[in-house]
Protein backbone atom coordinates (compact mmCIF):
# COMPACT_ATOMS: atom_id res chain seq x y z
CA UNK A 1 0.00 0.00 0.00
CA UNK A 2 2.81 2.43 0.86
CA UNK A 3 4.45 1.70 -2.52
CA UNK A 4 1.20 2.62 -4.31
CA UNK A 5 0.99 5.89 -2.40
CA UNK A 6 4.61 6.73 -3.20
CA UNK A 7 4.11 5.93 -6.88
CA UNK A 8 0.94 8.03 -6.96
CA UNK A 9 2.75 10.93 -5.29
CA UNK A 10 5.65 10.57 -7.71
CA UNK A 11 3.23 10.60 -10.68
CA UNK A 12 1.55 13.77 -9.39
CA UNK A 13 4.92 15.48 -8.92
CA UNK A 14 6.04 14.60 -12.45
CA UNK A 15 2.76 15.74 -14.01
CA UNK A 16 2.94 19.05 -12.11
CA UNK A 17 6.55 19.52 -13.17
CA UNK A 18 5.56 18.86 -16.79
CA UNK A 19 2.79 21.44 -16.54
CA UNK A 20 5.17 24.03 -15.14
CA UNK A 21 7.62 23.42 -17.98
CA UNK A 22 4.87 23.62 -20.60
CA UNK A 23 3.53 26.86 -19.11
CA UNK A 24 6.98 28.46 -19.08
CA UNK A 25 7.57 27.74 -22.77
CA UNK A 26 5.02 30.32 -23.93
CA UNK A 27 7.03 32.93 -25.79
CA UNK A 28 6.65 36.68 -25.30
CA UNK A 29 6.66 39.30 -28.06
CA UNK A 30 7.24 42.93 -27.16
CA UNK A 31 5.62 45.52 -29.42
CA UNK A 32 8.32 47.34 -31.37
CA UNK A 33 10.99 44.72 -30.66
CA UNK A 34 12.87 42.47 -33.07
CA UNK A 35 10.79 39.76 -34.79
CA UNK A 36 10.18 36.62 -32.75
CA UNK A 37 11.39 33.42 -34.43
CA UNK A 38 9.27 30.29 -34.09
CA UNK A 39 10.11 26.71 -35.04
CA UNK A 40 8.06 23.52 -35.15
CA UNK A 41 8.87 23.00 -31.44
CA UNK A 42 6.91 26.17 -30.60
CA UNK A 43 3.71 24.87 -32.19
CA UNK A 44 1.16 22.49 -30.70
CA UNK A 45 -0.46 19.95 -33.07
CA UNK A 46 -4.20 20.38 -33.74
CA UNK A 47 -5.80 16.96 -34.10
CA UNK A 48 -9.06 15.34 -35.14
CA UNK A 49 -10.15 11.69 -35.21
CA UNK A 50 -10.26 10.04 -38.63
CA UNK A 51 -10.71 6.29 -39.25
CA UNK A 52 -10.14 5.61 -35.55
CA UNK A 53 -6.81 7.48 -35.45
CA UNK A 54 -5.70 10.90 -34.27
CA UNK A 55 -4.85 12.99 -37.33
CA UNK A 56 -2.76 16.16 -37.14
CA UNK A 57 -4.73 18.71 -39.17
CA UNK A 58 -2.72 21.75 -38.23
CA UNK A 59 -0.53 23.52 -35.69
CA UNK A 60 -1.00 26.51 -33.41
CA UNK A 61 1.23 28.68 -31.29
CA UNK A 62 0.28 31.10 -28.53
CA UNK A 63 2.50 34.12 -27.90
CA UNK A 64 2.11 36.61 -25.05
CA UNK A 65 2.13 40.25 -26.23
CA UNK A 66 3.56 43.08 -24.12
CA UNK A 67 3.20 46.81 -24.80
CA UNK A 68 0.10 46.81 -27.03
CA UNK A 69 -1.15 50.18 -28.31
CA UNK A 70 -4.40 51.15 -30.01
CA UNK A 71 -3.00 50.84 -33.56
CA UNK A 72 -0.75 47.89 -34.34
CA UNK A 73 0.97 46.65 -37.48
CA UNK A 74 1.27 42.85 -37.52
CA UNK A 75 3.81 41.07 -39.69
CA UNK A 76 4.02 37.26 -39.85
CA UNK A 77 5.85 35.19 -42.44
CA UNK A 78 7.55 31.88 -42.78
CA UNK A 79 7.98 28.53 -44.44
CA UNK A 80 6.13 25.30 -43.78
CA UNK A 81 7.62 22.21 -45.39
CA UNK A 82 6.26 18.70 -45.76
CA UNK A 83 7.93 15.39 -46.46
CA UNK A 84 8.81 15.01 -50.12
CA UNK A 85 6.17 12.34 -50.85
CA UNK A 86 3.35 14.50 -49.49
CA UNK A 87 4.43 18.01 -50.28
CA UNK A 88 1.55 19.04 -52.55
CA UNK A 89 -0.64 20.66 -49.92
CA UNK A 90 -2.73 23.71 -49.14
CA UNK A 91 -2.04 25.71 -46.00
CA UNK A 92 -4.29 28.31 -44.39
CA UNK A 93 -2.53 30.59 -41.91
CA UNK A 94 -4.59 32.64 -39.46
CA UNK A 95 -3.32 35.20 -36.98
CA UNK A 96 -5.51 36.63 -34.22
CA UNK A 97 -4.82 38.70 -31.13
CA UNK A 98 -6.90 38.10 -28.01
CA UNK A 99 -9.65 36.69 -30.23
CA UNK A 100 -9.61 39.56 -32.76
CA UNK A 101 -8.77 38.36 -36.29
CA UNK A 102 -5.64 40.03 -37.64
CA UNK A 103 -5.05 38.36 -40.99
CA UNK A 104 -5.21 35.23 -43.09
CA UNK A 105 -3.13 33.70 -45.87
CA UNK A 106 -3.70 30.72 -48.14
CA UNK A 107 -0.66 29.26 -49.89
CA UNK A 108 0.53 25.95 -51.30
CA UNK A 109 3.53 23.73 -50.85
CA UNK A 110 4.50 21.87 -54.02
CA UNK A 111 6.56 18.98 -55.28
CA UNK A 112 7.85 19.21 -58.85
CA UNK A 113 10.27 16.65 -60.30
CA UNK A 114 10.85 15.16 -56.81
CA UNK A 115 11.89 18.56 -55.40
CA UNK A 116 9.76 20.04 -52.63
CA UNK A 117 8.99 23.72 -52.20
CA UNK A 118 7.59 24.81 -48.83
CA UNK A 119 4.41 26.82 -48.40
CA UNK A 120 5.36 30.44 -47.67
CA UNK A 121 2.57 32.31 -45.86
CA UNK A 122 2.82 36.09 -45.40
CA UNK A 123 0.50 38.28 -43.35
CA UNK A 124 1.02 42.06 -43.05
CA UNK A 125 -1.92 43.89 -41.52
CA UNK A 126 -2.66 47.16 -39.72
CA UNK A 127 -5.39 46.94 -37.06
CA UNK A 128 -6.98 49.78 -35.11
CA UNK A 129 -8.51 49.52 -31.63
CA UNK A 130 -6.43 46.53 -30.47
CA UNK A 131 -5.01 47.99 -27.26
CA UNK A 132 -6.30 44.90 -25.41
CA UNK A 133 -4.08 42.62 -27.48
CA UNK A 134 -2.37 40.41 -24.90
CA UNK A 135 -1.99 37.06 -26.68
CA UNK A 136 -1.25 36.32 -30.32
CA UNK A 137 -2.47 33.05 -31.83
CA UNK A 138 -0.84 31.71 -35.00
CA UNK A 139 -2.73 28.85 -36.67
CA UNK A 140 -1.32 26.77 -39.53
CA UNK A 141 -4.09 24.57 -40.91
CA UNK A 142 -3.64 21.91 -43.59
CA UNK A 143 -6.41 22.21 -46.13
CA UNK A 144 -8.43 19.56 -47.88
CA UNK A 145 -10.18 16.37 -46.86
CA UNK A 146 -9.12 14.71 -43.62
CA UNK A 147 -7.59 11.96 -45.76
CA UNK A 148 -5.45 14.52 -47.59
CA UNK A 149 -4.54 16.18 -44.30
CA UNK A 150 -3.54 12.78 -42.89
CA UNK A 151 -1.06 12.11 -45.68
CA UNK A 152 0.45 15.61 -45.57
CA UNK A 153 3.27 15.26 -43.03
CA UNK A 154 4.63 18.63 -41.94
CA UNK A 155 8.28 18.25 -41.03
CA UNK A 156 9.51 21.83 -40.68
CA UNK A 157 8.07 25.16 -39.57
CA UNK A 158 10.16 28.32 -39.64
CA UNK A 159 8.17 31.44 -38.80
CA UNK A 160 8.76 35.02 -37.65
CA UNK A 161 6.26 37.38 -36.07
CA UNK A 162 6.57 41.07 -35.22
CA UNK A 163 4.21 43.78 -34.00
CA UNK A 164 4.84 47.51 -34.23
CA UNK A 165 2.82 50.40 -32.84
CA UNK A 166 1.57 52.99 -35.32
CA UNK A 167 0.72 56.43 -34.01
CA UNK A 168 -2.18 58.14 -35.81
CA UNK A 169 -1.32 61.32 -37.70
CA UNK A 170 -3.50 64.20 -36.52
CA UNK A 171 -5.51 66.05 -39.17
CA UNK A 172 -5.01 63.47 -41.90
CA UNK A 173 -8.05 61.74 -43.37
C-alpha positions as CSV (number, residue, x, y, z in Angstrom):
1,X,0.0,0.0,0.0
2,X,2.8,2.4,0.9
3,X,4.5,1.7,-2.5
4,X,1.2,2.6,-4.3
5,X,1.0,5.9,-2.4
6,X,4.6,6.7,-3.2
7,X,4.1,5.9,-6.9
8,X,0.9,8.0,-7.0
9,X,2.7,10.9,-5.3
10,X,5.7,10.6,-7.7
11,X,3.2,10.6,-10.7
12,X,1.5,13.8,-9.4
13,X,4.9,15.5,-8.9
14,X,6.0,14.6,-12.4
15,X,2.8,15.7,-14.0
16,X,2.9,19.0,-12.1
17,X,6.5,19.5,-13.2
18,X,5.6,18.9,-16.8
19,X,2.8,21.4,-16.5
20,X,5.2,24.0,-15.1
21,X,7.6,23.4,-18.0
22,X,4.9,23.6,-20.6
23,X,3.5,26.9,-19.1
24,X,7.0,28.5,-19.1
25,X,7.6,27.7,-22.8
26,X,5.0,30.3,-23.9
27,X,7.0,32.9,-25.8
28,X,6.6,36.7,-25.3
29,X,6.7,39.3,-28.1
30,X,7.2,42.9,-27.2
31,X,5.6,45.5,-29.4
32,X,8.3,47.3,-31.4
33,X,11.0,44.7,-30.7
34,X,12.9,42.5,-33.1
35,X,10.8,39.8,-34.8
36,X,10.2,36.6,-32.8
37,X,11.4,33.4,-34.4
38,X,9.3,30.3,-34.1
39,X,10.1,26.7,-35.0
40,X,8.1,23.5,-35.1
41,X,8.9,23.0,-31.4
42,X,6.9,26.2,-30.6
43,X,3.7,24.9,-32.2
44,X,1.2,22.5,-30.7
45,X,-0.5,20.0,-33.1
46,X,-4.2,20.4,-33.7
47,X,-5.8,17.0,-34.1
48,X,-9.1,15.3,-35.1
49,X,-10.2,11.7,-35.2
50,X,-10.3,10.0,-38.6
51,X,-10.7,6.3,-39.3
52,X,-10.1,5.6,-35.6
53,X,-6.8,7.5,-35.4
54,X,-5.7,10.9,-34.3
55,X,-4.9,13.0,-37.3
56,X,-2.8,16.2,-37.1
57,X,-4.7,18.7,-39.2
58,X,-2.7,21.8,-38.2
59,X,-0.5,23.5,-35.7
60,X,-1.0,26.5,-33.4
61,X,1.2,28.7,-31.3
62,X,0.3,31.1,-28.5
63,X,2.5,34.1,-27.9
64,X,2.1,36.6,-25.1
65,X,2.1,40.2,-26.2
66,X,3.6,43.1,-24.1
67,X,3.2,46.8,-24.8
68,X,0.1,46.8,-27.0
69,X,-1.1,50.2,-28.3
70,X,-4.4,51.1,-30.0
71,X,-3.0,50.8,-33.6
72,X,-0.8,47.9,-34.3
73,X,1.0,46.7,-37.5
74,X,1.3,42.8,-37.5
75,X,3.8,41.1,-39.7
76,X,4.0,37.3,-39.8
77,X,5.9,35.2,-42.4
78,X,7.6,31.9,-42.8
79,X,8.0,28.5,-44.4
80,X,6.1,25.3,-43.8
81,X,7.6,22.2,-45.4
82,X,6.3,18.7,-45.8
83,X,7.9,15.4,-46.5
84,X,8.8,15.0,-50.1
85,X,6.2,12.3,-50.9
86,X,3.4,14.5,-49.5
87,X,4.4,18.0,-50.3
88,X,1.6,19.0,-52.6
89,X,-0.6,20.7,-49.9
90,X,-2.7,23.7,-49.1
91,X,-2.0,25.7,-46.0
92,X,-4.3,28.3,-44.4
93,X,-2.5,30.6,-41.9
94,X,-4.6,32.6,-39.5
95,X,-3.3,35.2,-37.0
96,X,-5.5,36.6,-34.2
97,X,-4.8,38.7,-31.1
98,X,-6.9,38.1,-28.0
99,X,-9.6,36.7,-30.2
100,X,-9.6,39.6,-32.8
101,X,-8.8,38.4,-36.3
102,X,-5.6,40.0,-37.6
103,X,-5.1,38.4,-41.0
104,X,-5.2,35.2,-43.1
105,X,-3.1,33.7,-45.9
106,X,-3.7,30.7,-48.1
107,X,-0.7,29.3,-49.9
108,X,0.5,26.0,-51.3
109,X,3.5,23.7,-50.8
110,X,4.5,21.9,-54.0
111,X,6.6,19.0,-55.3
112,X,7.9,19.2,-58.8
113,X,10.3,16.6,-60.3
114,X,10.8,15.2,-56.8
115,X,11.9,18.6,-55.4
116,X,9.8,20.0,-52.6
117,X,9.0,23.7,-52.2
118,X,7.6,24.8,-48.8
119,X,4.4,26.8,-48.4
120,X,5.4,30.4,-47.7
121,X,2.6,32.3,-45.9
122,X,2.8,36.1,-45.4
123,X,0.5,38.3,-43.3
124,X,1.0,42.1,-43.1
125,X,-1.9,43.9,-41.5
126,X,-2.7,47.2,-39.7
127,X,-5.4,46.9,-37.1
128,X,-7.0,49.8,-35.1
129,X,-8.5,49.5,-31.6
130,X,-6.4,46.5,-30.5
131,X,-5.0,48.0,-27.3
132,X,-6.3,44.9,-25.4
133,X,-4.1,42.6,-27.5
134,X,-2.4,40.4,-24.9
135,X,-2.0,37.1,-26.7
136,X,-1.3,36.3,-30.3
137,X,-2.5,33.1,-31.8
138,X,-0.8,31.7,-35.0
139,X,-2.7,28.8,-36.7
140,X,-1.3,26.8,-39.5
141,X,-4.1,24.6,-40.9
142,X,-3.6,21.9,-43.6
143,X,-6.4,22.2,-46.1
144,X,-8.4,19.6,-47.9
145,X,-10.2,16.4,-46.9
146,X,-9.1,14.7,-43.6
147,X,-7.6,12.0,-45.8
148,X,-5.5,14.5,-47.6
149,X,-4.5,16.2,-44.3
150,X,-3.5,12.8,-42.9
151,X,-1.1,12.1,-45.7
152,X,0.5,15.6,-45.6
153,X,3.3,15.3,-43.0
154,X,4.6,18.6,-41.9
155,X,8.3,18.3,-41.0
156,X,9.5,21.8,-40.7
157,X,8.1,25.2,-39.6
158,X,10.2,28.3,-39.6
159,X,8.2,31.4,-38.8
160,X,8.8,35.0,-37.7
161,X,6.3,37.4,-36.1
162,X,6.6,41.1,-35.2
163,X,4.2,43.8,-34.0
164,X,4.8,47.5,-34.2
165,X,2.8,50.4,-32.8
166,X,1.6,53.0,-35.3
167,X,0.7,56.4,-34.0
168,X,-2.2,58.1,-35.8
169,X,-1.3,61.3,-37.7
170,X,-3.5,64.2,-36.5
171,X,-5.5,66.1,-39.2
172,X,-5.0,63.5,-41.9
173,X,-8.0,61.7,-43.4
